[in-house]
Amino acid sequence: MWKNDGDHNLAVDPKAIKCLERVGKLHKEPSPIIEFVSIWNDMVLPPSRQSNQIELSEIIQKIDKSANIVE
C-alpha cells in the first residue's frame, strides 16, 4: 500500500507498522546495563579522554596477566 502525503510517497505496510509498535513497547524502561553503557560511552570513550583510556587499558592488561598466573 502507498501513502501519498503531498510531495512525499511512502510505502505503508500495516503489518510492519504493528511489528514496529510492538518492538517499541518492549523497552519502555531501559535496563541498568544500558544506562551504564551510556555513561561509559559518555565518560570513557570520547577522544578527549585518551589518557584515561590508556590507563584503563594498562590496568586491564595487568589484571589479565595476574589472572593467567593464578590459573
Residue frames as qw, qx, qy, qz and C-alpha x, y, z in Angstrom:
[[0.000, 0.892, 0.452, 0.000, 0.00, 0.00, 0.00],
 [0.431, 0.226, -0.001, 0.873, 1.29, 3.51, -0.78],
 [0.158, -0.817, -0.416, 0.367, 0.58, 6.69, 1.09],
 [0.389, 0.507, 0.190, 0.745, 0.78, 9.95, -0.83],
 [0.350, -0.762, -0.340, 0.425, 1.43, 12.84, 1.55],
 [0.095, 0.931, -0.089, -0.340, 1.86, 15.94, -0.58],
 [0.370, 0.761, -0.517, -0.127, 5.37, 15.81, -2.02],
 [0.170, -0.426, 0.878, -0.133, 6.22, 12.50, -0.32],
 [0.846, 0.020, -0.382, -0.373, 5.26, 8.99, -1.36],
 [0.251, -0.466, 0.773, -0.351, 5.66, 6.44, 1.41],
 [0.589, -0.035, -0.780, -0.209, 5.27, 2.69, 1.34],
 [0.478, -0.354, 0.456, -0.662, 2.99, 1.77, 4.23],
 [0.557, -0.018, -0.824, -0.102, 2.81, -1.87, 5.34],
 [0.613, -0.577, 0.018, -0.539, 0.31, -2.27, 8.18],
 [0.942, -0.222, -0.218, 0.123, 1.99, -5.49, 9.39],
 [0.604, 0.269, -0.273, 0.699, 5.39, -3.78, 9.53],
 [0.160, -0.589, 0.132, -0.781, 3.94, -0.83, 11.43],
 [0.809, -0.490, -0.083, -0.314, 2.29, -3.14, 14.00],
 [0.891, -0.026, -0.256, 0.375, 5.55, -5.03, 14.42],
 [0.354, 0.418, -0.240, 0.801, 7.49, -1.81, 14.99],
 [0.446, -0.609, 0.043, -0.654, 4.92, -0.63, 17.51],
 [0.918, -0.360, -0.155, -0.056, 5.25, -3.91, 19.45],
 [0.759, 0.136, -0.248, 0.587, 9.04, -3.78, 19.40],
 [0.077, 0.576, -0.142, 0.801, 8.94, -0.16, 20.56],
 [0.650, -0.594, -0.014, -0.473, 6.91, -1.19, 23.60],
 [0.893, -0.074, -0.387, 0.216, 9.43, -3.83, 24.68],
 [0.607, -0.069, -0.294, 0.735, 11.92, -1.39, 26.17],
 [0.145, -0.889, -0.247, -0.358, 9.94, 1.49, 27.63],
 [0.496, -0.833, 0.245, -0.031, 12.23, 1.46, 30.68],
 [0.575, 0.588, -0.552, 0.137, 15.92, 0.94, 29.87],
 [0.893, -0.318, -0.265, 0.175, 17.76, -1.65, 31.90],
 [0.446, -0.846, 0.183, 0.227, 20.55, -0.57, 34.27],
 [0.705, -0.125, 0.442, 0.541, 23.18, -2.06, 31.92],
 [0.405, 0.691, 0.372, 0.469, 22.01, 0.23, 29.11],
 [0.193, -0.977, -0.020, -0.083, 22.38, 3.21, 31.43],
 [0.667, -0.555, 0.333, 0.369, 25.87, 2.01, 32.41],
 [0.653, 0.239, 0.454, 0.557, 26.88, 1.63, 28.76],
 [0.183, 0.887, 0.261, 0.334, 25.59, 5.11, 28.02],
 [0.397, -0.900, 0.153, 0.090, 27.61, 6.58, 30.90],
 [0.744, -0.247, 0.425, 0.453, 30.66, 4.57, 29.80],
 [0.544, 0.533, 0.404, 0.507, 30.33, 5.91, 26.25],
 [0.002, -0.958, -0.122, -0.260, 30.00, 9.49, 27.50],
 [0.477, -0.848, 0.230, 0.026, 32.72, 9.38, 30.15],
 [0.697, -0.389, 0.518, 0.308, 35.40, 6.99, 28.88],
 [0.707, 0.308, 0.529, 0.355, 35.25, 6.71, 25.11],
 [0.294, 0.951, 0.071, -0.059, 35.45, 10.33, 23.90],
 [0.732, 0.448, -0.147, 0.491, 38.77, 11.13, 22.17],
 [0.069, -0.801, 0.261, -0.534, 39.41, 13.83, 24.78],
 [0.749, -0.532, 0.315, -0.238, 39.78, 11.02, 27.35],
 [0.787, 0.431, -0.437, 0.052, 42.64, 9.23, 25.60],
 [0.107, 0.506, -0.720, 0.464, 44.92, 9.29, 28.66],
 [0.647, -0.186, 0.495, -0.549, 42.15, 7.65, 30.72],
 [0.921, 0.272, -0.105, -0.260, 41.68, 5.02, 28.01],
 [0.552, 0.514, -0.614, 0.232, 45.39, 4.18, 28.02],
 [0.193, -0.403, 0.695, -0.563, 45.48, 3.96, 31.82],
 [0.807, -0.014, 0.302, -0.508, 42.38, 1.77, 31.86],
 [0.851, 0.395, -0.329, -0.107, 43.85, -0.49, 29.16],
 [0.305, 0.506, -0.716, 0.372, 47.07, -0.91, 31.18],
 [0.462, -0.270, 0.605, -0.590, 45.11, -1.79, 34.32],
 [0.904, 0.155, 0.076, -0.391, 43.02, -4.36, 32.44],
 [0.703, 0.477, -0.522, 0.076, 46.17, -5.91, 30.98],
 [0.001, -0.448, 0.747, -0.492, 47.70, -6.19, 34.47],
 [0.697, -0.094, 0.442, -0.557, 44.54, -7.85, 35.77],
 [0.897, 0.328, -0.179, -0.238, 44.53, -10.27, 32.84],
 [0.477, 0.511, -0.671, 0.246, 48.19, -11.17, 33.42],
 [0.233, -0.332, 0.727, -0.554, 47.64, -11.77, 37.14],
 [0.830, 0.064, 0.235, -0.502, 44.54, -13.87, 36.39],
 [0.813, 0.416, -0.400, -0.082, 46.58, -16.01, 33.98],
 [0.186, 0.481, -0.759, 0.398, 49.24, -16.57, 36.64],
 [0.531, -0.189, 0.571, -0.597, 46.62, -17.75, 39.16],
 [0.902, 0.215, -0.032, -0.373, 45.09, -20.23, 36.70]]
